[in-house]
Amino acid sequence: MNILIATDGSEYSGHALDFSLRFSFPPESTMTVLSVVDDIPMLPAELDALDETQSKDLKAAYKGMQEDAQELVDRESARLRADGWQTETIVRNGKPVDQILRVAEEIDADLIVVGSHGMNRAQRFMLGSVSDRVLEYASCSVVIVKKRSGEASPESIKLGANAAQSIMLAYDVSDVSSEALKVCASFPLEEQSQINVVNVMPLITAYRQDVRQHINSIWMQKKIIMQAELDKAVKSLQWVTPNLATQLREASNVSAEILSAAEEAGSDLIMVGCKDKSPLQRFLLGSITHRMARYADCTVWAVRKKTGTA
């Protein structure tokens, strides 16, 4: 697995590196640590107005930022190498989202790992965040890391070992959820890890259609079929961990119900297939994946088939 880890030295990007140190990635994985030096916000007229001394000071400040970024990726890369991973480092100049996506394409990344900055709901709606936009526009899978209280720190785990994971895998038999199942089955998880495979059957509550659904024989048959699919999914995970469970739920709000299931189970990670939509659909409605990535209290892994893959 080719993994790109974006860092800016903040507490939140530190969580992304900590996740990479704790998680049971395939042993042949390569981790590239990227830091982006953002452009200093100055208008052309402001740059033209600088005298020689000010121009030198600006260049020196920019050079210092680049050197700091290189020191950061070298330091973070050294932590990963000490844990046994093959690493690369990259420092780029420009807008963080643009450069993260560009580097991901250049190195043919299978996965981008980013930390999530805390934002309230209004800020998320109006501005989004780096992690939101990376998730929206990346052509590969994205992990948005959120640190839960009580999580084991990398320092508490022996080098070469990983933390046990509690994973909530959302599954609906679609192509993208089948891809998420396939990815989950590839993890060399610690024996104490747990995987819950959950499906939420959407209820239509307008005019109490949910009551009709519950008494409808077709609905009951759908539940039987879906439970059989969940059982089949669990069988494909048996070699990953012995601690497996299924949940078949019903709710009018699918994303909220998955988040509730993850909270009740104490999940460290939600894995969900990412169904790409048109820009208009994303603006008007978003998606189950995007809503969970924004509002989950734990880390979210949005699984996406890479562009150009079969």
Order of alpha helices (4+ residues) and beta strands (2+ residues): beta-alpha-beta-alpha-alpha-beta-alpha-beta-alpha-alpha-beta-beta-alpha-beta-alpha-alpha-beta-alpha-beta-alpha-alpha-beta
